[in-house]
Amino acid sequence: MQNPHIRTELPGPRARALLERDQPVVSPSYPRDYPFVMDHGRGAEVWDVDGNRFIDFTSGIAVTSTGHAHPRVVAAIKDAADKFLHCSSDFWHEGQVQLAETINRLSPMGEPAMSFFTNSGTEAVEGALKLARYVTGRSRFIGFIGGFHGRTMGSLAFTASKYTQQQGFFPAMPGVTHIPYPNNYRPLLAGDDQGKAVLNYLENVLFQSNVPPSEVAGILIEPLQGEGGYLTPPPGFLQGLRALCDKYGILLIADEVQTGVGRTGKMFAVEHEGVHPDIMTLAKGLGSGMPIGLVVAKKRLMEQWKRGAHGNTYGGNPVCCAAANATLQLVEEELLENTNQVGKHLIEAMQGLAAKYPMIGEVRGKGLWIGIEFVKERSSKAPAREFVDKLLHTAFHNGLLLLSCGVSTLRLMPPLMISRELADEAVAILDQSIAETLQQLGS
């Protein structure tokens, strides 16, 4: 089904010209799937340089939480830019303090919280690791297979969703031990409840044979795992992990870079389980597209940092703080309700597609964080990697922007303001794209 709004071939002549200019001057390391060359966007719709219109179910990897160019966010950015573009961390400004106050009020820590300002998710993770080492005096960490936490050398030590992310860069930061992320659909350990199995492995195998818990500073986890497959852990797992951390004096670090700021239907994903982390990292959806991140920690931990223990030049940028303040206000006042309503509708629609297409093995998610795992056949659960790769291109040509994750999972992460009507249009495009891809591959 060709999207009626698409008027030229893909990629069109202007897109092809820009791609040719890009090739000799831009790093080839970016993992790009198909040739979308953006011109502008409004809400959950985007247009390429040749005038073709698409529905955006990527949100710039869950970044444009309020949609593209939300008027209130744009107005806040313009107002801040008119005043000053930079104030180094040597000084203070209203927007930064206001953002920290709001985060303290919204924080899932269960007690007063303080914020350290960064420019990205990976920098926020680096700060969280430094803080954990600083306040515990310990040097080891626990991470999870399938996790993605960034590409700088500290966060890279935890990133384990694809080996290509680490290949050629060893050694990264030492002292990180990975354990399975609980996945009942694809269990790695014995037991029907993979949450309990992972907790048992951590305490009764790893802590007994290989990693002294008294040396572990923190356990870094995505409350819902993103790049590893949009996985939702079994109920009770995060609570059990919190209890283990308390038992051994280990800090629980929640990486909410992709799940935070309303993406899963609550302001922070840990709130689904009522878990209070010690440290939390934020970025992506926090600034609606502006580069900003935060290390949020219990005040009694972060106030142990002495003057000069950690810092940066651009953290707390006034324009980015203005965008984040406007974003949080919009999410809290308007978009959380929409996220839950449209998210529920989309999950039901995906379950309908699963009834129609046997190669959809599982639909999972919360809010507008939805994963669709494709398999060659449901009995074997063999991943359908080639199918998903082809589906991304087919959907692109039909006017829908999508990204994959894990081995063969499609992830749906539209802006939190998306309407039910636009979501239905996207479902229709996806339905037709699955049918076309099956036909193209002779399945």
Secondary structure, DSSP 8 states (H G I E B T S, - for coil): ---TT--S-SS-HHHHHHHHHHTTTS-TTS---S---EEEEEBTEEEETTS-EEEESSHHHHT-TT-BT-HHHHHHHHHHHHH-S---TTS--HHHHHHHHHHHHH-TTSS-EEEEEESSHHHHHHHHHHHHHHHH---EEEEETT----SSHHHHTT--S-GGGTTT----SS-EEEE----SSS-SSSSS-HHHHHHHHIIIIIHHHT--GGGEEEEEE-SSBSTTT-B---TTHHHHHHHHHHHHT-EEEEE-TTTTTTTTSSSSGGGGTT---SEEEE-GGGGTTS--EEEEEEHHHHTT--TTSS--SSTT-HHHHHHHHHHHHHIIIIIHHHHHHHHHHHHHHHHHHHHH-TTEEEEEEETTEEEEEEBS-TTTT-B-HHHHHHHHHHHHHTTEE-EEETTTEEEE---TT--HHHHHHHHHHHHHHHHHHHHHTT-
